[in-house]
Amino acid sequence: MPIAADGARRAGGAGAAAAPTLAATGLSKRFGGVVALRRADLALYPGEVHALLGANGAGKSTLVKLLAGIEQPDDGTIEVGGAAMRFASPHAALAAGIATVHQELSLFPSLSVAENILIGQEPLRGGHWIDAAAMRERARVLLAMLGATDIDPDATVGDLPLAQAQLVEIAKALSTDPRVLILDEPTSALSIAEVEHLITVIERLRDRGTAIVLISHRLGEIERLADRVSILRSGEKVGEFPPGDFSRDRALALMLGEAWQERQTARPAEAFAGRADDTILHVSGLTLAPHFADIGFDLRRGEVLGLAGLEGQGQKEFLFALFGLFRRGLEGVIEIGGRRLLPRRPRDAIAAGIALIPDDRKTLGGFLGLSIAENIAITVLGSLRRRLLISRRAEADLVDDHIRRLGIKCASRAVPLGSLSGGNQQKVVVAKWLARREPVYVFCDPTRGVDAGARGELFGVIRELAAQGTAVLFYSTDISEFSLLCNRVLVFREGRVAGSLEGASITEQNILDLSFHEAAHEAA
C-alpha cells in the first residue's frame, strides 16, 4: 500500500519547495485514563489542503483542539513559521495565525451577523466608538467571498437557518486573514450550491498560500480538494496518501483496521413488501406556510421512507412540525395508529409515539453538561422508578446495554455528553430514543458530521428498527444515502412533493431530476 512519508508534496504546487507553515511533532494527549492522541505528526505547507480522515474517536478532534489552543499537549511540539509555540488559549493560536471553524458553531445567537463575524476586532471611529457602517461593509465583503450575498449583516444570528449560520462561522474565521485555516466538517450543513461556493473559496485560499486543514467525511470532497490525506485510528496517525494516490477503499481499511473486514456494508434497500393495512402513520394535506404545503403519504410498519430534495425545500420543517416544534399555523390531517393528532408541542408527538433524532445534536438532541447515563435514561425515567426513587441498577443496565449496542466509545457512562466526539454524541441521542421503543422514528440528517464507520452503524440501527416493524422517516443532506437505506422516497421541491421513487428507481440522478424539474418519476 503506497503510503507516503510526511514529506510528500503536490508536484508543482504552491508549497512544493517551501518550508512548512506549521509543523507538529509527537503530539500526545490524555484525558484521565484515555489516550486521545499518541505521538501524532503533521506538517502543513503554504498553498496546501491537508485532509484528516478517521473514525469517531480516532483523534481528529483532539488534534484540532491542540492546534487551536483549546487544549495543551502532554508531549510534543508545535512550530509556526519555524518558531516553537505553546498555545495557552485559542486567542494565542489565533494571534499566531491559526483560525478554526469547528463542527459545532460558536456564534452568539442574540448578536447580529456582522457583530459575530468581527467580534473582538470591531472597527472604531475616533478611537472609541464602534463604526457600525464599516463593520457591516466588512462583514458583507467576507460573506461575498463565500457566495453568501443573501445573508443580511444586520440579521440576528439566532434567526438564521443552520446552513447560513455555518457560513457566518466560516466568514468569522476568514476575518483574521489566517495563515492556517482549520475546517472541521465545514460542509456538513450546507446545500449543494453552498458546498460549491465553499469549495471555490477553499481553492482561492489555497491559491493565496493559506495552509488548510480539512476534516470531512464526504470522501468526494476529499478527492476533489485534498493535496494530501492523513489517516488517524485510535489516536495514532497510521498512514498518509500522497497527491494523486488517494483510494477510498484503502482509506477505509486504514481508518477501521480489523473492523473493515467485518463491517456491515451499506446495501441498497428493496421496495417495501408490506401490506397497505400495515399503515401506522397517515398524513393528508399537511400545510405550514411558508415552509410546506399539501403534504400527504401513508407510512407502513417496517418501512423506511425518505424525504429527499435540495436543502431548504421544507423537509426539515415538515419533520419538526410532525414532532410538535411549531406551535402555530399547522393545518391538515395526521393519524398515528388510527388516532388523529395535530401536535403543538413535542410532548404531544412523544405521547402519540413519535421519536425525533435531530440534525443539531448540540442544541436539540442532547444535554452536553449531563452524563451519558442521564442523557440516555431521561426519556424513560418513569419506567426506572422503584416506588418513589429511580433504580440506579436498572438505569445502569439500560445505559450499558445501549452503549454496547451502538458501540459508543466512552471512558464510562458517567462522563459528560459534551466530552465525546460528534459521532458518539449522535449515538447517545439515538440511544435515548431507542430506549422508548416508539412505533415511528424520525431521523433528520442523523449522519451529519459522522464518519463512514459510524454511518454504517447508524444505518444498521435503522434497518434493525425496520425489521422489528418500526416505521422510519429519514432525511439527509447527502443524497447518496437514500439509495442505500430507503424503500421509498418523496422528493421535496419548493415545499411540495415533486414526485416519488421506489426500490431500484431511487438513484441520485432521479432525485436530482425531481429536485430541479417537474415530477417525471411518479410511482403508481
Secondary structure, 3 states (H helix, E strand, C coil): CCCCCCCCCCCCCCCCCCCCCEEEEEEEEEECCEEEEEEEEEEECCCCEEEEEECCCCCHHHHHHHHCCCCCCCEEEEEECCEEECCCCHHHHHHCCEEEECCCCCCCCCCEHHHHHCCCCCCEECCCEECHHHHHHHHHHHHHHCCCCCCCCCCEHHHCCHHHHHHHHHHHHHCCCCCEEEEECCCCCCCHHHHHHHHHHHHHHHHCCCEEEEECCCHHHHHHHCCEEEEEECCEEEEEECCCCCCHHHHHHHHHCCHHHHCCCCCCCCCCCCCHHHEEEEEEEEEECCCEEEEEEEEECCCEEEEECCCCCCHHHHHHHHCCCCCCCCEEEEEECCEECCCCCHHHHHHHCEEEECCCHHHHHCCCCCEHHHHHHHHHHHHHEECCEECHHHHHHHHHHHHHHHCCCCCCCCCEHHHCCHHHHHHHHHHHHHCCCCCEEEEECCCCCCCHHHHHHHHHHHHHHHHCCCEEEEECCCCHHHHHHCCEEEEEECCEEEEEEEHHHCCHHHHHHHHHCCCCCCCC
